[in-house]
Each structure stands twice: as C-alpha cells, then as structure tokens.
Amino acid sequence: MITQSLLNHYGIDLTTKVTDLSGYLIFALTIILIIALFAFSPVALDFSRLFSFQNFTGDPGGAVVPFRTESVAFAFLLGLVYVCYTITGFDASAHTSEETKDAQVNVPKGMWTAVFWSWVFGLVAVAAYVLTMPSIKEGAAAGWGSFDYIWNASLMPQWLKIFLAVGLVVVNYICALAGLTSTSRMMYAFSRDGGLPGSKALATVSVQHRTPIYAIWVSAALALISTIYAPYYLVLAVACAVFLYISMVMPIAAGLLAEGGPKWREKGPFNLGGLSKANAVFAIIFGIVLAITGFFPPNQQVFYVTIAMLIIMPIIWYAFERNRFEGVPEGEKIAQRQKMIAEVEKKYGEGD
C-alpha cells in the first residue's frame, strides 16, 4: 500500500503505464489459465454441467449462503451479488475522467468495453471452473475454498501453477494501485467542490507532481484502517458493494428526471438516443435488486449498516451540510472554474 501510494504521489506517468499494462497482463493470464485448466483437466469435459441447475444454498454449498432457499431465481441473485463486485472495475473509468483526453468519448468507451470483455472472458472462465472440477458437489461443498479445490485438482505442471500464481498476485497488486488512483481522484473531486470534511486540504494538488497528494495518502490510510479487524472488513466490503449500487442508482435516477429539461437539454457524443430512458429505468430497478440481495445472510449486518446510514446521513445533511455545501458548479461557476484552471496552467507553463 505504501508503494502504491508513492507511485500515485510521485509517479503518475509510471502509474498510468503500469495500469495500462495490467489490462494486457490480465487478458493474457486469463487466457493462459483457461487453456491450462482445459488442457490439464482431471476429468473428461461434461458440457451438460453448463445447462443443469443444482441448488447449493445452505450446507451443501459450504454455507457460503448459510440459509437454504428453494428458489433457484433467488439463489441466482445471491450469487450475482459477488460477481457484480467487478462494477468497481469499469466505474474507475469515470473517476479518472478529468485526467482523460477526449473524456466524453473515451470514458464511456472504456466503461462499455470493460463490461463487454469482462462478460466474455468471465463467462468462459466460470465455464472452465465448472467443467474441470472433479465433482460439482465436492466443489460446492468446499465453499469459499472452491477455487483451491479446482486448482489443487488440476494436472497442470508445478512450474505453470507457480507462474500463474505469481502473475495473479502481480495483477491484483496493479488492480489495487488503480483502485487507489480511482479513490483518491474521487476524494479530490468531491473535496474540490467542498463536499468532504477537510476539503481544502484534500483538494490540494502538487504543483510539481500534478497529483492530489493529501487525497492519495488519506485514501491509503482509510484503506489500511479498514483491514485492522477482519470481521468488520468483510462487512465493510459487502456494504461498499451495496452502497456502490445505491450510489449508481441515484445519479441515474437524477439523470432520468433531468433529461430533456433545462439542466440537460443536449446529450454528449456518446449516447443511447431514444433508448436512454428505458435503459435508465432498467438500471435503477436492477441496481435496487442487487442492493437488496446484499442484505441476506451472511451479510445481514450490511442491512443494519445501511439503515443506520439512511438515518444518520439526512440528519447530517439538514443539520450541518445543507447550508454549507454549494453543490456541483453550474452555469457561470463552471466558466469561472475553467478560467481559474487556465490561469493556473498558464502560470506553470501549461495550456495555451
């Protein structure tokens, strides 16, 4: 975490190159892993496994979902909560949009291509896991250790396992590096508009390194604190996913109401045309469903955290923030902000 913070603080150019490289590394490792699992499968491939459904909620599934449900549809949603953590991958494109060239085109492009390729290779990878495990029942009973069960059963040579294991550690390190970049930029953006405690400091950008230095180190410190007590970390991890769904639903709902109105008369170059509102409605419904499925055991504590936040946050807003926070700049304020940025860039020999 210290090295990731140092890279973000002093070497944003290197960080950019490394995170760009990680996409190719993840792509290559995924392909190698999938091919290796198939090539060294301990069992003959039975493709009927891909089209048959078995209910492994409760004890048969290693108590990953502690309670037993007879609804396959509900079991599907409970499983979907975990794979939808990958939302944090493509929404990182939006968090760094202010440092992206031609952001109106490249940010949406980055988001949809990330989703598409994650879907394609994620689907193939999951198929590889299901097809190459010696026993579906034993794999399910392994619960959280199901990947270890598949990994240990594979007949791939030891050198290949070591190569893949090292590669997986490296790409996860780089993913965490990108996560810190995304978090610190989001913290900076909120602070720049006065939306966080200590906003003035958190919105500070290093003249020499062109990075939000305080936002970087505060993000790293908060991430470290979250790992001190493991049970709280697990609750926080799931809660973050639930809050992520909710935080995505909110601006989509706001956009649905604002589209075509005085605040949003013209769409950007990348848009869905007439399908925009229908897609927004679907996204809102699906986001709420995903959030709700995160409340069931073993994540019931997330429900209590969410209820507490729903009570505390309005109190903070109406008691303290409503009269202090001006909100996101609009109209003339945007022009003033652009002028200020241009003057700062000119002062340090950048811009026109």
Secondary structure, 3 states (H helix, E strand, C coil): CHHHHHHHHHCHHHHHHHHHHHHHHHHHHHHHHHHHHHHCCCCCCCHHHHCCCCCCCCHHHCCCCCCCCCCHHHHHHHHHHHHHHHHHHHCHHHHCHHHCCCHHHHHHHHHHHHHHHHHHHHHHHHHHHHHHCCCHHHHHHCHHHHHHHHHHHCCCCHHHHHHHHHHHHHHHHHHHHHHHHHHHHHHHHHHHCCCCCCHHHHCCCCCCCCCCHHHHHHHHHHHHHCCCCHHHHHHHHHHHHHHHHHHHHHHHHHHHHHCCCCCCCCCCCCCCHHHHHHHHHHHHHHHHHHHHHCCCCCCHHHHHHHHHHHHHHHHHHHHHHCCCCCCCCCCHHHHHHHHHHHHHHHHCCCCC
